């Protein structure tokens, strides 16, 4: 099973430059679209971390 997984990771003939660029563009677009929600989520998580760290 490990050999199969290793062979799969080494196999890159299906991964072209165009596909990688498209994936990056989609990820960047999602971050831009959901920037406000992501910022709010991260801020909320950090606030909880800080408030719970102060109780220890």
N, C-alpha and C positions, 0 to 999 in steps of 0.2 A: 504494500500500500504506500509506503514511504517513497519507493522508487517511482510509482505512478505520479504521486504529488510533485516530486522533484522534476520529473519529465514535463509535467503540465506547466510548472513555473518557468522552465527553460524554453518552452515552445512559444515563440513570439511571432510566428509568421502570420497570424491573424490580426495582429495589433499594428496598425499602420499609424502614420503621423496624423492623418486626417481624423481618425477615430479619437486619438488622444487629445487633439485640439478641440474637437467637438465636446468631449467630456469636460474639459476645462472650461469651455465657454458656458456649458449648461450649469456647472457648479458656481461659477462667478455670477451668472444671471440669477440663480436661486438666492445667493447671498445678497445681491442687490435688491431683489424683490422683497425678501423677508428681513431686511436689515433692522427695521424697527422692532420686530418681534424677537429677533435673535438678541439684540441689545438689551431689551427688557428682560428676557429670560436669563441672560448671563448676569445682569445686575441683580436680579432676584436671587439667583443662586449664591452670588458673592455676599449679599446681605445676610442670607441665612447662615452662611459659613461664619461670617464675622460675629453675628449675634450668638451663635451657639459656641463659638470659640471663647467668647467672653464669659460664658457660664462655667467653663471648666476651670 
